[in-house]
Every structure is written in structure tokens, then in C-alpha cells.
């Protein structure tokens, strides 16, 4: 009788049969402390050069990194911070993903306080907001009896949980303390600006103008769909650099695949793109095909890579042949749909897009709009953008119109077109 332990062991053996210690693809960027990101990060040389040129100046700068969902903004941001940590020993770099319902000043205060574990005042800011610290902080009070000398004693109680009344002032105070220890400056990186509702983002940026022009370097990331349409122009003066990340080209994707596989491959550290061993267990032709289907989008690349290797392991394959790749890509379509948890209307738009091959204001018909229960193409744009967010669609690069196409995956067995 096969036990759960047997199944676990067999799963590991199947991956090792592909010549890998583990499946290396991951949707979430690696943290700053790990060497993995340094080993697998690929491309973006021009963008990195623009960023690092700014760091040669004495002036503190404000940088916005933006681009479509899944384009690799978080990985790029972490790579920048990782390099700064290695090259600027007297600079403090902090990172935080924007929490829901928080203003930027409070978010920056949390990021900086977390990066200063030895500063008691910084830890008190966290503790009073209910954020765990390494050691429990107490509030001391004196209890005075009639005779101070004889009866006086000190008592301790937990600090009260409170929100900072003036987070921008608290942040500025903490930055002043940080700069005494880090003379090369402080970098505060706030990721996922677009987690907030688009109508909120505009207000966040307006409220943060004073903070952004303060003592620290600031790096923010977001994507256009998560921002109000005029943000990049109306708030232009806030940023010294607005850096747009585009899809990666195919040679870069191929090199990224080599880097990922090499980080997990057993007894093979070949990284020469001209050597077929560099993409094992893929064959060169299946590696190229995988990179093409990934459309230059790092997140889609990671999601598809996970499914392909999992499928190959289930088949107990030793190589990613054309047949194994096809089965992996076929398995990816329902997996992506399941992760997306589409509502009825989103599913109807997805089915129409899959059937038509592309949709735009110029190609959609009145009959199709009526079938969807809408009056114009603009009414289904939010659904198409939701599909793009779920890696079920992508925008074609056309300046004069928004054109969406499905991700080029083979239909699953249970899908009828």
C-alpha cells in the first residue's frame, strides 16, 4: 500500500530525475538577504544604469518605477536595493509593500523603524502601533506614597496601542536619527502603490508631497491601471525619474531561464546560451518556445515554468520534450483560471476574447456588446484589465488603441471554443 510518505518521496525523486534539486520558479521576488535574486536577476541594464546614475549625486532623489502587472517591478526594486546594500555600506536601505488603508508617511515610518532594531525610539513607534518588536517594551511609572524615600516605587505596564498623530513628523525625527548612523543617506522603497483604490492613490500622492521632498531617498512602484489616468503627468514634479519597465526581449528571457535552472540544477553549472546543457531539462527548442509563450512577462514566465516542471515530474520525464511542454502549457490554462477566480461577467469576456483572438474598440461588434450586456467597449475594459492582471490576457503594443489578446496557451480538454 502506497503511503503519503511514499508519495512525498516519489515527488522529490521525480524532480531530481529532471536533474533539479527543486522547482526554481517563484512568483514572489526573493528577499534582500538572499543571494538567489542576485543569481537569477536578468536584464534591465539600461534601467539600472538610469537609477544608479542618480545615486552618484549628493541630492536625495524621488523615483517612480511603473509598468504593467507582472512585468517585474518588485524584483527590479529589490535588485536595486540589493546592489546598494553591497556597494553603499553607510547607506540604510528599507523596503515595504504598501499595506491597505495606510498613508505613505505611516508606511515609510514603519519601514524605517523596522530597519533600526537597535534604536529604542524606533521600536517604540512600532510597538505603539501594535507591530511586534524583538523585545517587549514597557512604560514606566512612579507610584508615590506619603514618604517618597520609603514608599516610592517604580511600576511597569504595556505601552498603549496608538496610531501616530503626526506620522510625517515622526518619520522626519526618525530619519534624523538614522542619518547620524548612516551618513550616505536613507532609501525608503515602497512597493505596490497600486494596491490602493485608484481614486485613493491620487490623494496619497498629494498628501505625501512634503514627505517625498524630505530627508530620504524614495522609490515607489505601481502600474498604470492601478493609478488614476493623469497621475504620471499631474504629479510629474514629485519625481526626479519616472522609469517605465517594458516586457523583456526573447534573448533576455532565455538567459533568465538559464539562470533559474542553474540555481537549482544538480551537478551542472553550464550558463553558456550556445550550449544545450544550459537549459536542461529543457531542450533548446522547447526552451525557446517556453520563452515565447511567456511574452516577456516575468510573472507569467514563473507561473508557466512551475506548471511545466510539475507536469514533467508527474510524467516522470527526464527531458522537457515538445510533447511534455505542450501538456504543461495545456495544464496551465485551467490553473490560471482557477487562481483568478473570475466572476460570471469576467468569464464571459474571457470566453469571447478566446474565441475572437483579439478585442478592441474597432473590432468588437454591437451584437457582442449586447450579448455581454454593455453598451460600449469602455464598459468591458475593466474586465479585460482584470484578465490581464490574472495572466489570462495581454495588451498588444499599439499606440492608437487598446487591443487585448489571450495568452497563447493551448485550450484545456474541458474547454470548448
N, C-alpha and C positions, 0 to 999 in steps of 0.2 A: 504494500500500500504506500502510495506517494504522500509524504507529509509536507507541511508548509515549509519546514526547514529544507527539504529536498528541492522544493520549487525555488526557494531563495538561492540555494547553491547553484541550481541549473541556470537561473537568470544571470548570475555573475559569470558563470562559465561561458554562456553564450556571448556575452560582451567580450570576454577575453579571447574567444575564438575569432573575433574580428580584429584581434591584435591591440585591443584597448583596455586600459585599467578601469575606465568608466566612460559614460557618455559625457563628452565635454561641453556640449551646447547648453547655454543658460540664458534665459530672458533677462535676468536681473544682473546689472553690472557688478563686478567684484568690488569689495570694499577697498579702501585706500591702503590698508595694512598688508594686503596680499600681493605677491609677485605675479599672480596669474594675469591680471589686467595688463601689466607691462609686457608679458609674453604674447598675449593674443591680440592686443590692440593693433589695428592695421589702418594705414592710410591717413587722410586728413592732414597731410603735411602743410599745405598752404594755409589751412585754417589754424593749425597750431602755430605757424610762423607769425600770423597776424596777432594772435593772443600774446605770444612771448615777446614780440616787439614792444608791446605796451609795458611789459614788466621791466623793460630797461630804463624806464622813466622814473623820476622821483615822485611824480604826481600819482595820486591814487586814482584809479580808473573804475568806470562802471561798464560792464559788458553784458550784453544780452545775446544768448545763443538760442536760435529758434529754428524750427523746421517741422516737418510733418511727423505724426506719430510713428514710433518705431524706427526712426531714422538714426538713432544712436546718440541722442543729446546727452543722456546721463553718462554713458560710457566715455564720451568725449570730455565732459566736465570732470569726471573722476581721473581721467588720464592727465589733464592739465594740473589738477591738484597733486597728483602723484609725482609728477615731474618737479613741481615747486617744492614739495617736501624733500626731495633728494638734492635739489640744487640751491635752495634758499633755507639754510639751517636756522637762520634767525628770523624767519617769517612764519607766522602761525596761519595754517590753512584749516578752515572749518567747512563742513558740508551738512546740509539738512534737506530733506524732502518736505516741501511746504505742507504742513498739516491743514486739515479742513478747519474753516472758521477762525483762522488766526491772521492777524495783520502781519505785515512784513517786519516791523520793528520787534515785535514779540518773538517772531520766528528767528530773527537774527540773534536776539538776546539768548534764546535757548541754545542755538548752535554754538555761540561763543562760550557760554558758560560750561557747556559740556566739554569743550576743548581745553578748559582750565580747571582740571580736577583738584589741583593743589591750592587754588585760590578760594579761601573760605567765603569771601563775599560773593563770588560767582556761584558757589554751591548753595548759598542761602537763597539766591534768586531762583534756582531750580527747585529747591525744597519747598519754598513758599508757594510755588505753582503746582505742587503735588507731583513733581517729577523725581523719581528715585535718584539718590546720590549714594556714593560709595560708603559714606558713614552717616549715621543718624545725627542730625543737628538739633540741639535743644535751645530753648530760650531760658535764660537765667533770670531769676527774680529774687529780691531780698525780702525776707519776712522779718519784720522788726517787732520785738517785744518791748515791754516797758523799759527794760535795761538793754540798750543797744549792744554793750560789750558782752553781757552774759547771754542775753536771749536771742540776739540776731543770728539768722542762718540763711543760707542760700538754698533756693529751690529751683528745680528744672521742670520744664514742660515742653511738649512738642510745639514747634513753631506753627502758627496758624496758616492754613492754605488760603492764599490770596492771589489775585491777579495783579501784576504791576500796574500802578496807577499811571505812570508815565514811562512806558517801555522805551521810548526813544531816548529819554534822559538816562534811564538805567543802562541802556546799551552804550551810550556815549561815555558814561562813567567806567563801565567795564572795559571799553576799548582803550581808555586812557591807562588803565591798569595793565592791560595786555601789552601795550606799546612800550612800557618800561622794560618788559622782559623780551619782547620781540622787536628790535629796532628796525628790521626790514619791513615791518608792517603786518597787517592782518587781512586775510582774504576770507570773506564770507560768501559761500556758494549756496544759493537757494534753488533747488531743483523743482521741477514740476509746477511752475507758476500756474499752469493751465488746469490744475486740479480744482481750482475755484470756478464758480459760475462765471461765464464771460462778462456778465454785467458787473460782477464784483471785482474783476481783475482791473478794470479801468479805475475804480475807486482806490484799490490797493496801491496802484502806481501813483495816483495823485497824492495820497496820504503819505507816501514814502519818499517824496522828493527831498525833504530835508535830510532824512536818514541817508539816502543814497549819495548825497553830496558831503557826507561827514568824513570821519577819520579812517574808514576802512575801504579796501577794495571790495567791490561787489560783483558777483557773477550770477546771473539769473538765466533760467531756461524755460521755454514754453513752446507751444506750437500755434500757428495762426488760427486754427479752428477753435482753439480754446481762448482766444483773445478777441476783444471787440475789433471790428474791422479797421478802425483808424488808430489803433494803439501805436503801431510802429512809426506812424508819421506824426501824430499829435504829441507823442512823448519823446520825439527824437532827441531833444536837448538833454534828456536824462542820461543818455548812454554815449560813451566815447566810441563804442564799437557795437554794431548790430551785425552779428555773424550768422548767416543762414547756412545750415547744413543740408546738402543735397544727397541724393542717392549715390552710393558708391559705384564705381565702374567695375566691369567684369574682372579685369586683372586683379584689382584690389580684393574683390570678393574671393577669388581663387586663392590669393595669398592668405586671406583671413581663414579660409577653410584649412589651409596647411598649418597655420599657427594653432588653431583649435585642436586639430588632430594630433599634432606634435606634442601638445601639452598633456595628452592622455595616452599616447601610443607606447606600447611595450617594446623595448629593445629596437627602436628605430627612431632616430632623431633627424631624419633627412628633411631639409627645408628648401631644397632646390626645386623651383617650379617646373624645371625641364626634366626632372627625374620622376618617373611614375610612382616611385616609392613614397614621395612626399604627400600623396593624398590617400594612401592606403588607410582603411579598407575600400575606399572608392577607387574605381578605375578612372583614368584621366577623362574619358568621355562622359562618365556618369557624374564626375565632379563638376565638369563644365555645365552639364545640364542642370544640376542642382543649383549652381550659382546663377544661372539664367532665370530659373523659376523664382529665385529669391528676390529678383527685381532691384537689387542694390539696397535692400532694406535689412539692416542687421537683426531687428527683432523677428521678422519673418524668416530670415536665414536660420536663426536659432530654433524657432518653433518647428520648422520643417526638418531641420537636422535631427532634432530629438525624435521625431516620429519615424524618420527613415532608419535611424540606427536601431530604434526599438523594434521596428518591423523586421529588420535584418536579423536581429537577435532571436525573434520569435521563429523565424525560418531556419535558425541555426546555420546561417550563411557565414562564409568566410570572406566574401567579397561583395561589394555593392555593385552588382551587375545591372544591366538595363532593366531586367525583369524585377529585381528586388527594388530598384529605385522607383519603378512605376507603381509597385504595390505600396511602397512607403508614401508616395505622393497621393495615391488614392485614399490611403488611410488618413491623411492629413486633413482632407476636406471636412468630413464629419467631426473630427476632433476640434477644428477651428470653430465650426458652427456650435458645437456643444459648449465650448468655452465662452462664446459670445452671448449665449442665452438670449437670442433675438426674440422680440415680441412679434405679434402676428403681422403688423404692417411692415416691419423691417424684413421679415421673411418673405413677404410678397414682393417687396422691392428687390431683394436678393435674387429671387427666382426669375424676375423679369430681366434683371441685369445678366444673369447666367444665360438666359435664353437668347437675349439680343446680342451679347458680346460686348456692347458698349452702350452708354446712355449719355445724352447731353440735351441741352435745351433745344438744339436744332434737330435732333433725331427722334426724340420721343414723340409719339402721336397723341392726338386728343383722345382716341379710344383707349390707349393705355393709361392715360391720366385718369379717365373716368373709371376704369377698372380698379385703379388704386384709390379712388375716392378723393382725388385732389384736382385743383384747377390749373396748376402751373408746375413747371419743373422746379421752381424755387421751393415749392411745398415738399418735395421729396429730397431736397438737398441734405437736410439733417439726417435722413435715413441712410443716404449714400455715404455721408461722412461717418456715420456710426459703423457702417460696413467697413470703411477704410480703417477705422480705429480697431476693428476686430480682425484685421488682416484677411478680410473676405473680398475686398475691392481695393483698387488703387486708382489714383488720378493720373491721366496721361498728361504729359507736359505740352500743353497748348496754351499760349498766352491769351488768346482771344475768347476762350470758352472753357467752362469746366466740363471735362469729359471723364467719365468713370468707366473702368473695365474690371471684370472679375480677375482674381488671382488665377493664373493659368495652371490649374490643377485638374487632373482627370476626374470625371464625376465618379462618386462612390456607387457601389452596386445598388443601393437603395434610393438613388436619386434619379428621377426622370426629368429630362429636359423638354 
